[in-house]
Every structure is written in C-alpha cells, then in structure tokens.
Amino acid sequence: MKPTMDLNKLYSDKRITDVEPENEMYVGLYDSSIQHPVNPNYPRSNYQRDFDRIVFSSSFRRLQNKTQVFPLPGSKFVHNRLTHSLEVASVGRSLGVLIGDFISTEFSEKLTDESKRFYERDLSSVIAAACLCHDIGNPPFGHSGEDSIAEYFRQNESLKVKYNISEEEWLDLINFEGNSNSIRCLVLQQKGKSVGGLNLTYSTLAAIMKYPCSSTAKDKTKTDLKRNKFGYLTTEKEIVKKIAHDTGMIIDPNINGAYFRHPFVWLVEAADDICNRVIDLEDAHRLKIIPFKECSKLLFGLIEELKDYLDQDEFEFEKIKNIYDKISDETDENDMISYLRAKSINTLIIATTEKYKINFEKILDGSLNKALYELVEEKLPKPSKLKEIEEFQNKKMYDYSSVVEIKNAGYNVMYELLDHFIKPVLKEKEKRTEADKTKLKLLPKQFETTDEEPYKKILCIIDYVSGMTDNYASDLYKKIKGINMGLTD
C-alpha cells in the first residue's frame, strides 16, 4: 500500500524563525504570535499575513518592471510579472475556496476541528499567497534571463575546477531556475536585513515548490513531472527538509533529494497555467499580433468546448453566446476580449477543480504525473481550442520581433553583468587588482559577503543580478560598458 499524505498535517503556520529581530526598527513587523497584541480576536490569520508581507516587500514591487512575455511597450499596456502575479493570485484564491469546500465537506469525518477550519477559511489564503510569490525569484528579461544565468556557467566551466566547486553546487548553477531561486529569495537573510527573509509560513513555501527536488535529482528526460526542473538550491536544503516535514510531504524513496509534490502545488500551478494561456492571448490582441475576430473566436470556442465537457448551466452559456453573437463593427474590441477572457478563466477554474477532485487520491499519494491543465485538455475534442491557443502562442507570440529582441538583450546584458562581478569576487582579496576592486564597489552592501566559499560568493552575485528589474539591469550594463556615463538617478 502506497503512503499517502495526511490531510490533518498538510498545513503549518510555523515560520523559519519565530524569534523577533534584535534590531528595534524591526520589532512588531515580524510578530510570530497568531494573536493580535491588542485584540486576541483579530481576524487576520498568519496565512493572510503571508499575502500582506509579500505585497509590501521590495522584491515583489520589483516585479512591476520585469518582463512577463512582451517587453513593456509604452502606451500599450500589457502584463508584467507583477500584474501577472496578482491575477494568478486571484485565480488561485478561487481554486482554494472551491477545493477547501470540497475537502472540508467530503473528508469531514477524517478532519480534526482545526483542520476543518483551515480548509474552510485559510486554504484560499495560502494558495493566493503562494500564487502571488511564485515568480518572485525570476530574473529580468523573462525566461531568457534564467537561461542566460545558466549559460554563463556552462560557458565558464573552468570556474568549477579552479575554485573547487562541488558537483551538486555546480549543477545548481548550470541549471539555474527561477523556481529554486524563489525559495531562496523568500527565505534569505541578507546583510543588514530582517531575520528569515519574508518569514512566510511553511504552508505557503510548500505550495510554491512546483519541482520539489534538488538539482542532482533533476532529469528532464524522464516522465516524472516533479523532476522536469528543480525547486531548491543546496544552500536551502535544510530549510526545505523542515518545510517538508512540517507540511506532511512524502520523500520519494527512489530519488535522493526529491519529494512528492505537496497537494497545494497543483492549485498554484493550475492558476498560473490558466493565466498564461488566456491572458497572454489578451495581450497579443492589444498589441495587434492577433486580429480581434480570430482572438474572440478562440476564446468563445474554448468556452463552448468546456461547457459541453462540464455540462454547465445552459442559461449562463446562452447569455455568453448572445453577447458574442451581437459583435458588430461598433463593438469595443478590448472590452469584448476582456469579457471573453473573464468567462474563459471562470470555466477553466471549474474544469481544473473537477480534475483535482477526480484525481485527489493520486495527488495525496504522489502518483499523479500530469498537470491539471493537461488533464483538462485531454478530455476536449481534438484539436482543442486550448491546443490551438498554445500553438498560436508558440508560433506567433513567442517569436514576435519585440519578444525575440528582449530575449537577445537578456542573454547579453545578464551575461555581461555576471561576468563583471563574479570573476573579481572569486579572487582572493589580496590578489584583486584595482580594476577588480572598482568593479566590486558597485555591489550594494546587502550583497557583500564575508563567506570564503566560492559557491556562496557566486550566489550573492546571482542574488543581486536576478533581483534587478529590466530597466535597472539595462542601465547598469550601459554604465559598465561606457555607453552611458555621468551622473544619473
């Protein structure tokens, strides 16, 4: 009989540290008690506090100037990493409410009173908070930023030998992932900063580990979904063990350094998948990459397909159909696409919820190996509108001229920034030239390290570079290259 995760042990409001920082300026900001110091009945739970801490963090704010798919195009407003994360959190909250109701109702006899309260009241907050920070470790320039960091180390393999970097540490670097960097970004205590990073609950941290394995366990050639990428760096290995232990995650007995996915992860992933497909299409319409009629046809067709699959309320669909049929030359195109986008997302939420319920036992024992979005697509007519949308995105959006331009910019800018800092920081202090010392003077204080381990020195540079916004990275690149000089803001 396979081990299965216990519904009463999947959540924990424990944080990495429950100790108040000694520095008086932080006192009160990181209260660990579930009770409010003045009002014990204060309604904001620790899970809701997670959401608030993320919203008010500088690392979250910086997402507003990080590319999602399209570079920020001036007057044409499209999604950046911040607006994407807010919308994913909104979808995730809805999924959390629906699944919380399902678990608290269907498994009522197995749940403690505390667990019932959690699934009824708090699961939605956990999923929303995890969705909000799922991209927080992503570097500037979209996925090309990730690729360029990994590529830098692949092209400088001599560093591994020269500085005696271990195999596990080197795999972290040549396989750099925004996913694993998100965990680091959330728990890292930088020089002069508060204890425990954002000090989020273990539940929220478990819910963003989409690939709960180390870089040594990553294997993209396998069909094991949880190993397509990796979810934590060597430096966070012990923290991840604590998170896994306190949230009931099961260790994969066959793979060293791997766990079975936490049940909450599937909902965070589904929310992200829904937004990536539907909202990216809306952006493509605003940028005139896809004509209005083609875009509206795809979205309405998707609603129609899902309606038949779900056997949804006929009245609701007829209302949507009547509005769609009234499209005319005077129709506000952006407003119509927004309407169809909203209805598409709503229908996909219902569809993925049903798939979660059907596969719940497999989710709990770790045997499910397909994303909920993929399971929904399998049940639709072939070729489905979901597949048509995906093919359009691959052919027309991700190879669009401005997208390709920012990919190239990402590769060049990130590579040069890494090279500017990593080689000097790895040198012994007494062997650094004046040029080396001058380069490192650009490094902000919180990213300086007294650690002598080469791997940890490298991570400090990656922390700095990956946390940059697109504009900041571009501006710094121009300055160190002598393209822009003089006093600037």
Order of alpha helices (4+ residues) and beta strands (2+ residues): alpha-alpha-alpha-alpha-alpha-alpha-alpha-alpha-alpha-alpha-alpha-alpha-alpha-alpha-alpha-alpha-alpha-alpha-alpha-alpha-alpha-alpha
